[in-house]
Amino acid sequence: MKKLACILALGSAFISFNAHAWGNDGHRAVGAIADQLIKGSNAEKQVQALLLPGESLAGVASWADCVKGTYCGPQTPEMVAYTSANPKHSEYHYTDVPYQLTHYEDHGVGTTDHDIVQTLKQCIAVLQGKGDAATNPHHFTPRQALLMLTHLSGDIAQPLHVGEGYVGKNGGFVLPTQKQLDDKEAFATQGGNNLQLDDIKLTANSSQLIPADDKPATPAMPGRAPQTTRAFHSYWDTTVVNYAFRRIGARTPEQFAQMVIASSPVVAPNSGDPVTWPYEWADQTLVVSKLAYTDVTPGAMAQQVSKTTGEAYNVWPLAIPDNYPVPSSAAAKSQLIQGGYHLAAVLKAIWP
């Protein structure tokens, strides 16, 4: 675990803080941080002009996930219009750069022309008033650009939304070339969705390491077998956010935002044209992606069949260190702060 400590120290070159995308709580925390940081500024006025009465950045932070289905409620006409015009919208949320790399490079392994870095560039250009056929190929409106920027500023801070773990055909994580991927010498893990943690062991270990959750437990669905595995991506989307909140005693995203701002974190500033900042954000997250995969070992590849499509896909059991919840929740807190401060900074740069 010494390597984890070293990498976390390296991450501190980008942000320092006192002791220490995401599910709904994580995204709302990012939005809540930005809401507070832009208060009284011209950016706040411009944001409110694009939001509906009663909306806030925290409140709309999960909009880009809600459009994927009906789990947030029925689809609104605005959501239907967006998804109809953007059939690949679910692919705007991530990139799959091998976590071993230091930089995001255009057209590199795991990148696309509509991945999270490219989509963030587009959102920023639209809000700068520079959107044209080249810079705004998806024809985002300013409101859509703001909704997406709010959400993706959180997603790009989530380590598994940037750094991908590729598994070699002979086992272990590898740094692949595109040819190796094409020739099935290495396999993507879909942002860690196909890496499976032992949820029973994880729960037992975390109960010894993380303060107890005083919220009522969610009752199990009748007739559903207890969960024995957890996707690595799901752990980083939601579980680790819950741990981060519990470690500082925050019960809500808004309270988390208040507490971390009060601690006066120092976030490294971005420089140059804001449209280039997503490259810097991705590179910073790659540092934390290395932490996420440190001392983490995939087991033998197996296959499962999707209940929805009937198609087979690869899965790997994943072994993590027993104290993994501690450094991972510290990293999650850092990254939520990064997301919120970066969102506020880019809005202020767009609308000084």
Secondary structure, DSSP 8 states (H G I E B T S, - for coil): -HHHHHHHHHHTTTEE-S----SHHHHHHHHHHHHHHTTTSHHHHHHHHHS-TT--HHHHTTHHHHTTSSTTSS--HHHHHHHHH-TTGGGGG---EETT-SS--TT-TT--TTSHHHHHHHHHHHHTT---TTT-TT---HHHHHHHHHHHHHHTTSGGGTEE-EEETTSSEE---HHHHHTTSEE--TTTTTEEEEHHHHHHHHHHHS----S------TT-----EEEHHHIIIIIHHHHHHHHHT--SHHHHHHHHHHT--EE----S-GGGHHHHHHHHHHHHHHHHHTT-EE---EEEE-TTT--EEEEEEEE--TTTHHHHHHHHHHHHHHHHHHHHHHHHHH--
